Amino acid sequence: MLKETLDVVAIFYLRCTRVADLDWNQPARALWNRVRGLIPWPGAFAYLNGRSLLKVWQADVLAVSGRAGEILEAGKAGITVGCGDGALRIVVLQQAGGRRLAAHEFLAGHKLESGQKFE
């Protein structure tokens, strides 16, 4: 009985983590809905430059275009990332092991530039 329970937990965990990863090839509206739907748990996650795990707490949809996953702008208003259709502006995020920060607070300690990539 315990092994069956552990198998179900393992499958559930894998399913949740796959659902939580943001696929930047999707339309911005779909990613925005995913962020809103997965808060507070498991959350929506993005990987910056393939290594830094970030949890996205709040985002907005923008009608600008750019390459999927590429940072278009990083400033006071947030971090704008290109999507399959449109762009997503990350407003509140959290680095693994850190606390929740507004994008401008995060940018005070992390230099992000246009052209860097989310995966």
PAZAPA-4460 file (N, C-alpha, C; in steps of 0.05 Angstrom, whole numbers, plus 32768, in hexadecimal, padded with zeros to 4 digits):
% residues 119
    n_x    n_y    n_z   ca_x   ca_y   ca_z    c_x    c_y    c_z   seq   type   mol
   8010   7FE8   8000   8000   8000   8000   8011   8019   8000     1      M     A
   8027   8019   800F   8038   8031   8011   8046   8036   7FF6     2      L     A
   804F   8021   7FE8   805B   8025   7FCE   8048   8032   7FBA     3      K     A
   802F   8028   7FBA   801B   8034   7FA8   8016   8051   7FAE     4      E     A
   8015   8058   7FC7   8011   8074   7FCF   8029   8085   7FC6     5      T     A
   8041   807B   7FCA   8059   808A   7FC1   805A   808D   7FA3     6      L     A
   8051   8079   7F94   8050   807B   7F77   803C   8091   7F6E     7      D     A
   8025   8092   7F7B   8011   80A7   7F75   801D   80C2   7F7B     8      V     A
   802A   80C5   7F92   8036   80DF   7F99   804B   80E7   7F85     9      V     A
   805C   80D4   7F7D   8071   80DA   7F69   8065   80E3   7F4E    10      A     A
   8050   80D6   7F45   8043   80DD   7F2C   8036   80F9   7F2F    11      I     A
   8029   80FE   7F45   801C   8118   7F4A   8031   812E   7F4A    12      F     A
   8048   8129   7F57   805D   813D   7F59   8068   8144   7F3D    13      Y     A
   806E   812F   7F2D   8078   8134   7F12   8064   8143   7F01    14      L     A
   804A   813C   7F03   8036   8149   7EF4   8034   8166   7EFB    15      R     A
   8035   816C   7F15   8033   8188   7F1E   804B   8199   7F15    16      C     A
   8063   818D   7F17   807B   819D   7F0F   807B   81A2   7EF1    17      T     A
   8072   818F   7EE1   8070   8194   7EC4   805C   81AA   7EBD    18      R     A
   8046   81A9   7ECB   8031   81BD   7EC6   803B   81D9   7ECE    19      V     A
   804B   81DA   7EE3   8054   81F3   7EEE   8068   8202   7EDD    20      A     A
   8077   81F4   7ECC   808B   8202   7EBB   807D   8212   7EA5    21      D     A
   8086   822B   7EA2   807B   823C   7E8D   8088   8235   7E72    22      L     A
   8077   8231   7E5E   8081   822C   7E42   807D   8246   7E33    23      D     A
   8093   8254   7E2E   8092   826E   7E22   8088   826E   7E05    24      W     A
   8085   8257   7DF9   807B   8255   7DDE   805C   8258   7DDD    25      N     A
   8050   8256   7DF4   8033   8259   7DF6   802C   8277   7DF5    26      Q     A
   8013   827D   7DEF   800A   8299   7DEF   800C   82A5   7E0B    27      P     A
   8011   82BF   7E0C   8014   82CE   7E26   7FFB   82CA   7E37    28      A     A
   7FE3   82CB   7E2B   7FCA   82C8   7E3A   7FC9   82AD   7E48    29      R     A
   7FD2   8298   7E3A   7FD2   827D   7E46   7FE5   827B   7E5E    30      A     A
   7FFC   8288   7E5B   8010   8288   7E71   8005   8299   7E89    31      L     A
   7FF9   82AF   7E83   7FED   82BF   7E98   7FD8   82AF   7EA8    32      W     A
   7FC7   82A0   7E99   7FB3   828F   7EA6   7FC0   8279   7EB7    33      N     A
   7FD7   826F   7EAD   7FE5   825A   7EBC   7FF0   8265   7ED6    34      R     A
   7FFC   827D   7ED5   8007   828A   7EED   7FF1   828D   7F01    35      V     A
   7FDB   8298   7EF9   7FC4   829D   7F0B   7FB9   8283   7F16    36      R     A
   7FB8   826F   7F06   7FAB   8256   7F0E   7FBD   8245   7F20    37      G     A
   7FD7   8248   7F1F   7FE9   8238   7F2F   7FF3   8245   7F49    38      L     A
   7FE9   825C   7F4F   7FF0   826A   7F68   7FDC   8262   7F7D    39      I     A
   7FE2   825B   7F95   7FFD   825C   7FA0   800D   8242   7F9C    40      P     A
   8000   822C   7F95   800F   8213   7F92   8006   8204   7F79    41      W     A
   8017   81F9   7F6A   8034   81F7   7F6D   8042   8210   7F63    42      P     A
   8035   8222   7F56   8041   823B   7F4C   804A   8237   7F2F    43      G     A
   8050   824D   7F22   8059   824C   7F06   8077   8253   7F06    44      A     A
   8087   8243   7EF9   80A4   8245   7EFA   80B0   824A   7EDF    45      F     A
   80C6   825A   7EE0   80D6   825F   7EC8   80F3   825C   7ECF    46      A     A
   8103   8255   7EBB   8120   8252   7EBF   812E   8268   7EB0    47      Y     A
   813D   8278   7EBE   814C   828E   7EB1   8167   8283   7EA8    48      L     A
   816E   8286   7E8F   8187   827C   7E84   818B   825F   7E89    49      N     A
   8175   8250   7E8D   8177   8233   7E90   8180   822A   7EAC    50      G     A
   8184   823C   7EBF   818E   8233   7ED9   817F   823F   7EF1    51      R     A
   8178   8258   7EF0   816B   8265   7F08   814D   8260   7F07    52      S     A
   8143   8253   7F1C   8127   824D   7F1E   8118   8265   7F2A    53      L     A
   8104   826F   7F1D   80F4   8285   7F26   80D7   827D   7F27    54      L     A
   80C9   8284   7F3D   80AC   8280   7F3F   809F   829A   7F38    55      K     A
   808C   8299   7F25   807E   82B1   7F1D   8064   82B3   7F2D    56      V     A
   8061   82C9   7F3C   804A   82CD   7F4D   8035   82DF   7F40    57      W     A
   803D   82F2   7F30   802A   8304   7F23   8036   830D   7F08    58      Q     A
   8024   830E   7EF4   802D   8316   7EDA   8016   8325   7ECB    59      A     A
   801D   8332   7EB6   8009   8340   7EA5   800E   8338   7E88    60      D     A
   7FF9   8339   7E78   7FFC   8334   7E5B   8000   834F   7E4D    61      V     A
   8013   834F   7E3A   8019   8366   7E2A   8016   8360   7E0C    62      L     A
   800E   8374   7DFD   800A   8370   7DE0   8023   8378   7DD0    63      A     A
   803A   836E   7DD9   8053   8373   7DCA   805D   8357   7DC2    64      V     A
   806F   8357   7DAF   8079   833D   7DA6   8097   833B   7DA8    65      S     A
   80A1   8323   7DAA   80BD   831D   7DAC   80C1   82FF   7DAB    66      G     A
   80DA   82F6   7DAA   80DF   82DA   7DA9   80D7   82CD   7DC3    67      R     A
   80CC   82B5   7DC1   80C2   82A6   7DD9   80D9   82A2   7DED    68      A     A
   80D3   82AB   7E06   80E6   82A7   7E1C   80FB   82BC   7E1E    69      G     A
   80FD   82CE   7E0B   8111   82E3   7E0C   8108   82FB   7E1C    70      E     A
   8119   8306   7E2D   8113   831E   7E3C   8113   8336   7E28    71      I     A
   80FC   8343   7E27   80FA   835A   7E15   8101   8374   7E24    72      L     A
   80FA   8375   7E3E   80FF   838C   7E4E   8100   8385   7E6B    73      E     A
   8111   8391   7E7A   8112   838D   7E97   8115   83A8   7EA4    74      A     A
   8100   83B0   7EB2   8100   83CB   7EBF   80ED   83CD   7ED6    75      G     A
   80E6   83E5   7EDE   80D5   83EA   7EF5   80BA   83DC   7EF3    76      K     A
   80AF   83DB   7EDB   8094   83D0   7ED7   8094   83B1   7ED8    77      A     A
   80AB   83A5   7ED4   80AD   8388   7ED5   80C0   837D   7EC0    78      G     A
   80C0   8363   7EBD   80D1   8355   7EAA   80BF   834B   7E94    79      I     A
   80C2   8356   7E7C   80B2   834F   7E65   80BF   8339   7E55    80      T     A
   80B1   8323   7E51   80BC   830B   7E44   80AA   8305   7E2C    81      V     A
   80B7   8300   7E15   80A8   82F9   7DFD   809C   82DD   7E00    82      G     A
   8084   82DA   7DF3   8076   82C0   7DF4   806F   82B8   7DD7    83      C     A
   8062   82A2   7DD4   805A   8299   7DB9   8048   82AD   7DAC    84      G     A
   8037   82BB   7DBB   8026   82D0   7DB1   8024   82E5   7DC7    85      D     A
   802F   82FD   7DC3   802F   8312   7DD7   8047   830F   7DE9    86      G     A
   8044   831C   7E01   805A   831B   7E14   804E   831B   7E30    87      A     A
   805D   8310   7E43   8055   830F   7E5F   8068   8321   7E6F    88      L     A
   805C   8333   7E7F   806C   8344   7E90   806B   8337   7EAC    89      R     A
   8082   832F   7EB6   8084   8323   7ED1   8085   833B   7EE5    90      I     A
   8072   833C   7EF7   8070   8352   7F0A   807B   834A   7F26    91      V     A
   8075   8332   7F2F   807D   8328   7F49   8089   830C   7F45    92      V     A
   80A1   8307   7F50   80AE   82ED   7F4D   80BE   82E6   7F66    93      L     A
   80C7   82CD   7F66   80D6   82C3   7F7D   80EB   82B0   7F73    94      Q     A
   8104   82B5   7F7C   811A   82A3   7F75   811A   828C   7F88    95      Q     A
   8122   8275   7F7F   8123   825D   7F91   8132   8263   7FAA    96      A     A
   8126   825E   7FC1   8132   8263   7FDB   8130   8280   7FE4    97      G     A
   8124   8291   7FD4   8122   82AD   7FDC   8105   82B5   7FE3    98      G     A
   8101   82CF   7FE6   80E6   82D8   7FEC   80D9   82E4   7FD3    99      R     A
   80BF   82E8   7FD4   80B1   82F4   7FBE   80B9   8311   7FBB   100      R     A
   80BE   8319   7FA2   80C7   8335   7F9D   80B8   8341   7F85   101      L     A
   80B4   835B   7F87   80AA   8369   7F6F   80C1   8368   7F5B   102      A     A
   80BB   8369   7F41   80D0   8367   7F2C   80E6   837C   7F30   103      A     A
   80DE   8395   7F37   80F3   83A9   7F39   8105   83A4   7F51   104      H     A
   80FB   8396   7F66   810D   838F   7F7D   8120   8378   7F74   105      E     A
   8115   8365   7F65   8126   834F   7F5A   813C   835B   7F48   106      F     A
   8135   836E   7F38   8148   8379   7F25   815E   838A   7F33   107      L     A
   8159   8393   7F4B   816D   83A2   7F5A   8185   8390   7F60   108      A     A
   8180   8376   7F63   8196   8364   7F6A   819E   8351   7F53   109      G     A
   818F   8351   7F3D   8194   833F   7F27   8193   834F   7F0D   110      H     A
   81A9   8350   7EFF   81A9   835F   7EE6   819E   834E   7ECF   111      K     A
   8188   8356   7EC5   817C   8349   7EAE   817C   835D   7E97   112      L     A
   8181   8352   7E7F   8182   8363   7E67   8172   8357   7E51   113      E     A
   816A   8368   7E3E   815B   835F   7E27   816D   834A   7E19   114      S     A
   8160   8335   7E10   816E   8320   7E02   8174   8307   7E13   115      G     A
   8174   830B   7E2E   8178   82F3   7E3F   815F   82E1   7E3C   116      Q     A
   8162   82C8   7E43   814E   82B5   7E3C   8142   82A6   7E54   117      K     A
   8128   82A4   7E55   811A   8292   7E67   8115   8278   7E59   118      F     A
   8116   8262   7E67   8111   8248   7E5B   80FB   823A   7E6B   119      E     A
***
